[in-house]
Amino acid sequence: MAFAFPEGLAPEAYPLAWLVGSWRGEGVIAYPGIPETPFVQDVVFDHDGGPYLRYESTLRVLEAEVPETVPEAWTANEPVDPEADASSDQTEPSTEGHLAPGRIWSTETGYWRVSPERPEGLPEDKSAIEVMIADPSGRMTLYLGVVGNGRVDLSSDAMMRTATSAEVTASNRLYGNVQGQLLWVWELAAFGQPLQSYASAKLDRL
C-alpha cells in the first residue's frame, strides 16, 4: 500500500508524517539504581493543521496479574496413588501470573516540528527537527536532531527542571520505523551516572 500523507497535515510537517497515529507496545527500563522494569507504552502523534506534531506518551509498569478466583485445578481433591511414580510426567497447574498494565511510571507531552532553517551540510534526504517534551515530574527538555529515511536522532540541547525534580544532565533519543513497527531507545545521564541506555521499546501501530 502506498503511503498517503495524513489528511490536513501541514506540508512543513511532511518529514514527520510517518509518525502520525497511535502506537502501543512493550519495553523495559534498565538503569543503575533502578531494577529492570518491563512496561507497556501508549504513544500518540497527532496534529491540528499547524506546522508541527503534538506528542503524548504514557508508560505503565507491567505487573503480575493475580486471578480473582483460585483455578479449580489448584484445589482438586483427588486421591493420591501411593504406587504412582513421582518421577512420571504429570502436568501440574501453573502458578505463573500474567503480566498486565499497572501503575503509571511516567507521562510526557510535547511538540515536534521541522526547523525552518536548514543547517549547512545536512544531506538532502534529512531534515532538521526541534522537539520540546515536558513531564509532570518537573522537567522540560529541548531536543535538536534530524529525521530522514524512517529514522529520528535527537540530542538534548537545553534541560530545565524545578527545584524538586531529579537532576538529569543529558538525554538522547533514537526512533526508527522497522518493518512498520516503531522502535526507540532513550539514553539518560542522571543521578550522577554517565550517559547510557535508560529505556527501549517496540511499538505497533493501532
KOLKESE-149917 format. One record per residue (C-alpha): residue number from 1; x negated, y negated, z; residue in three letters. Coordinates in steps of 0.5 Angstrom, whole numbers. Layout:
BEGIN
+-----+-------+-------+-------+-----+
!   k !    c1 !    c2 !    c3 !   r !
+-----+-------+-------+-------+-----+
! NUM !     X !     Y !     Z ! ala !
...
+-----+-------+-------+-------+-----+
! end
This chain:
BEGIN
+-----+-------+-------+-------+-----+
!   k !    c1 !    c2 !    c3 !   r !
+-----+-------+-------+-------+-----+
!   1 !     0 !     0 !     0 ! met !
!   2 !    -3 !    -7 !    -2 ! ala !
!   3 !    -4 !   -12 !     4 ! phe !
!   4 !     1 !   -17 !     4 ! ala !
!   5 !     0 !   -24 !     8 ! phe !
!   6 !     5 !   -25 !    14 ! pro !
!   7 !    11 !   -29 !    12 ! glu !
!   8 !    10 !   -36 !    14 ! gly !
!   9 !     2 !   -35 !    15 ! leu !
!  10 !    -2 !   -42 !    14 ! ala !
!  11 !    -7 !   -41 !     9 ! pro !
!  12 !   -12 !   -43 !    14 ! glu !
!  13 !   -11 !   -37 !    18 ! ala !
!  14 !   -11 !   -32 !    12 ! tyr !
!  15 !   -18 !   -29 !    14 ! pro !
!  16 !   -15 !   -27 !    21 ! leu !
!  17 !    -9 !   -24 !    17 ! ala !
!  18 !   -10 !   -17 !    18 ! trp !
!  19 !   -10 !   -18 !    26 ! leu !
!  20 !    -3 !   -21 !    26 ! val !
!  21 !     2 !   -16 !    29 ! gly !
!  22 !     3 !   -12 !    36 ! ser !
!  23 !    -2 !    -7 !    38 ! trp !
!  24 !    -3 !    -1 !    43 ! arg !
!  25 !    -8 !     4 !    45 ! gly !
!  26 !   -12 !     6 !    51 ! glu !
!  27 !   -19 !     5 !    53 ! gly !
!  28 !   -24 !     5 !    59 ! val !
!  29 !   -27 !     0 !    64 ! ile !
!  30 !   -34 !     1 !    66 ! ala !
!  31 !   -39 !    -4 !    69 ! tyr !
!  32 !   -44 !    -4 !    75 ! pro !
!  33 !   -40 !    -4 !    82 ! gly !
!  34 !   -33 !    -2 !    78 ! ile !
!  35 !   -31 !     5 !    78 ! pro !
!  36 !   -30 !     8 !    71 ! glu !
!  37 !   -22 !     6 !    70 ! thr !
!  38 !   -18 !     8 !    64 ! pro !
!  39 !   -13 !     3 !    62 ! phe !
!  40 !    -7 !     2 !    57 ! val !
!  41 !    -7 !    -4 !    53 ! gln !
!  42 !    -2 !    -8 !    49 ! asp !
!  43 !    -4 !   -14 !    44 ! val !
!  44 !     0 !   -19 !    40 ! val !
!  45 !    -3 !   -23 !    35 ! phe !
!  46 !     3 !   -28 !    32 ! asp !
!  47 !     4 !   -35 !    29 ! his !
!  48 !     8 !   -40 !    29 ! asp !
!  49 !     6 !   -43 !    22 ! gly !
!  50 !     0 !   -47 !    25 ! gly !
!  51 !    -7 !   -46 !    22 ! pro !
!  52 !    -8 !   -41 !    28 ! tyr !
!  53 !    -6 !   -35 !    31 ! leu !
!  54 !    -3 !   -34 !    38 ! arg !
!  55 !    -6 !   -28 !    42 ! tyr !
!  56 !    -4 !   -25 !    48 ! glu !
!  57 !    -7 !   -18 !    52 ! ser !
!  58 !    -4 !   -14 !    58 ! thr !
!  59 !    -9 !    -9 !    61 ! leu !
!  60 !    -5 !    -4 !    65 ! arg !
!  61 !    -9 !     2 !    69 ! val !
!  62 !    -7 !     9 !    68 ! leu !
!  63 !    -6 !    12 !    74 ! glu !
!  64 !    -4 !    20 !    76 ! ala !
!  65 !     4 !    20 !    75 ! glu !
!  66 !     7 !    24 !    81 ! val !
!  67 !    13 !    28 !    79 ! pro !
!  68 !    20 !    26 !    83 ! glu !
!  69 !    21 !    34 !    84 ! thr !
!  70 !    17 !    40 !    85 ! val !
!  71 !    17 !    44 !    79 ! pro !
!  72 !    20 !    51 !    80 ! glu !
!  73 !    14 !    55 !    78 ! ala !
!  74 !    10 !    52 !    84 ! trp !
!  75 !    15 !    55 !    89 ! thr !
!  76 !    18 !    61 !    86 ! ala !
!  77 !    19 !    66 !    92 ! asn !
!  78 !    16 !    72 !    88 ! glu !
!  79 !    14 !    79 !    92 ! pro !
!  80 !     6 !    80 !    91 ! val !
!  81 !     4 !    86 !    89 ! asp !
!  82 !    -2 !    89 !    93 ! pro !
!  83 !    -4 !    93 !    88 ! glu !
!  84 !    -5 !    87 !    83 ! ala !
!  85 !   -12 !    86 !    80 ! asp !
!  86 !   -14 !    79 !    83 ! ala !
!  87 !   -18 !    78 !    77 ! ser !
!  88 !   -13 !    79 !    72 ! ser !
!  89 !   -11 !    74 !    67 ! asp !
!  90 !    -5 !    71 !    70 ! gln !
!  91 !    -2 !    64 !    69 ! thr !
!  92 !    -2 !    59 !    74 ! glu !
!  93 !     2 !    53 !    75 ! pro !
!  94 !    -2 !    46 !    73 ! ser !
!  95 !    -2 !    41 !    79 ! thr !
!  96 !    -6 !    36 !    74 ! glu !
!  97 !    -2 !    30 !    74 ! gly !
!  98 !     0 !    26 !    67 ! his !
!  99 !    -3 !    19 !    67 ! leu !
! 100 !     2 !    13 !    66 ! ala !
! 101 !     1 !     6 !    66 ! pro !
! 102 !     1 !     3 !    73 ! gly !
! 103 !    -1 !    -4 !    76 ! arg !
! 104 !    -4 !   -10 !    71 ! ile !
! 105 !   -11 !   -10 !    71 ! trp !
! 106 !   -11 !   -17 !    67 ! ser !
! 107 !    -8 !   -21 !    62 ! thr !
! 108 !   -10 !   -26 !    57 ! glu !
! 109 !    -7 !   -31 !    53 ! thr !
! 110 !   -11 !   -36 !    47 ! gly !
! 111 !   -11 !   -38 !    40 ! tyr !
! 112 !   -15 !   -36 !    35 ! trp !
! 113 !   -17 !   -41 !    29 ! arg !
! 114 !   -22 !   -41 !    23 ! val !
! 115 !   -26 !   -47 !    23 ! ser !
! 116 !   -25 !   -53 !    18 ! pro !
! 117 !   -33 !   -53 !    18 ! glu !
! 118 !   -37 !   -48 !    14 ! arg !
! 119 !   -44 !   -47 !    17 ! pro !
! 120 !   -49 !   -47 !    12 ! glu !
! 121 !   -52 !   -41 !    10 ! gly !
! 122 !   -46 !   -37 !    12 ! leu !
! 123 !   -44 !   -31 !     7 ! pro !
! 124 !   -38 !   -32 !     2 ! glu !
! 125 !   -35 !   -26 !     5 ! asp !
! 126 !   -35 !   -29 !    12 ! lys !
! 127 !   -31 !   -35 !    16 ! ser !
! 128 !   -33 !   -38 !    22 ! ala !
! 129 !   -28 !   -38 !    27 ! ile !
! 130 !   -26 !   -41 !    34 ! glu !
! 131 !   -23 !   -37 !    40 ! val !
! 132 !   -20 !   -40 !    46 ! met !
! 133 !   -18 !   -35 !    52 ! ile !
! 134 !   -15 !   -36 !    59 ! ala !
! 135 !   -14 !   -31 !    64 ! asp !
! 136 !   -10 !   -32 !    71 ! pro !
! 137 !   -16 !   -31 !    75 ! ser !
! 138 !   -18 !   -38 !    74 ! gly !
! 139 !   -23 !   -37 !    68 ! arg !
! 140 !   -23 !   -40 !    61 ! met !
! 141 !   -28 !   -38 !    55 ! thr !
! 142 !   -29 !   -42 !    48 ! leu !
! 143 !   -32 !   -37 !    43 ! tyr !
! 144 !   -35 !   -38 !    37 ! leu !
! 145 !   -36 !   -33 !    32 ! gly !
! 146 !   -35 !   -30 !    25 ! val !
! 147 !   -29 !   -26 !    21 ! val !
! 148 !   -30 !   -22 !    15 ! gly !
! 149 !   -29 !   -15 !    12 ! asn !
! 150 !   -25 !   -13 !    17 ! gly !
! 151 !   -29 !   -15 !    23 ! arg !
! 152 !   -30 !   -20 !    28 ! val !
! 153 !   -36 !   -22 !    32 ! asp !
! 154 !   -35 !   -27 !    38 ! leu !
! 155 !   -40 !   -30 !    43 ! ser !
! 156 !   -38 !   -35 !    49 ! ser !
! 157 !   -40 !   -42 !    47 ! asp !
! 158 !   -37 !   -45 !    54 ! ala !
! 159 !   -34 !   -42 !    60 ! met !
! 160 !   -30 !   -46 !    65 ! met !
! 161 !   -28 !   -43 !    72 ! arg !
! 162 !   -24 !   -45 !    78 ! thr !
! 163 !   -28 !   -45 !    85 ! ala !
! 164 !   -25 !   -39 !    87 ! thr !
! 165 !   -26 !   -35 !    80 ! ser !
! 166 !   -31 !   -30 !    80 ! ala !
! 167 !   -37 !   -32 !    76 ! glu !
! 168 !   -38 !   -30 !    69 ! val !
! 169 !   -44 !   -33 !    65 ! thr !
! 170 !   -44 !   -30 !    58 ! ala !
! 171 !   -39 !   -26 !    54 ! ser !
! 172 !   -39 !   -22 !    47 ! asn !
! 173 !   -33 !   -19 !    44 ! arg !
! 174 !   -33 !   -15 !    37 ! leu !
! 175 !   -27 !   -13 !    34 ! tyr !
! 176 !   -26 !    -8 !    28 ! gly !
! 177 !   -21 !    -5 !    23 ! asn !
! 178 !   -23 !     2 !    22 ! val !
! 179 !   -18 !     6 !    18 ! gln !
! 180 !   -12 !     2 !    20 ! gly !
! 181 !   -14 !     2 !    28 ! gln !
! 182 !   -16 !    -4 !    32 ! leu !
! 183 !   -23 !    -2 !    36 ! leu !
! 184 !   -26 !    -7 !    40 ! trp !
! 185 !   -32 !    -8 !    45 ! val !
! 186 !   -33 !   -13 !    51 ! trp !
! 187 !   -39 !   -15 !    54 ! glu !
! 188 !   -40 !   -19 !    60 ! leu !
! 189 !   -45 !   -22 !    64 ! ala !
! 190 !   -42 !   -22 !    71 ! ala !
! 191 !   -43 !   -21 !    79 ! phe !
! 192 !   -51 !   -22 !    78 ! gly !
! 193 !   -51 !   -17 !    72 ! gln !
! 194 !   -54 !   -18 !    65 ! pro !
! 195 !   -50 !   -18 !    59 ! leu !
! 196 !   -47 !   -11 !    58 ! gln !
! 197 !   -41 !    -7 !    56 ! ser !
! 198 !   -35 !    -8 !    60 ! tyr !
! 199 !   -29 !    -5 !    57 ! ala !
! 200 !   -27 !    -2 !    50 ! ser !
! 201 !   -21 !     1 !    47 ! ala !
! 202 !   -18 !     4 !    41 ! lys !
! 203 !   -11 !     1 !    39 ! leu !
! 204 !    -6 !     3 !    34 ! asp !
! 205 !    -1 !    -2 !    30 ! arg !
! 206 !     6 !    -1 !    33 ! leu !
+-----+-------+-------+-------+-----+
! end
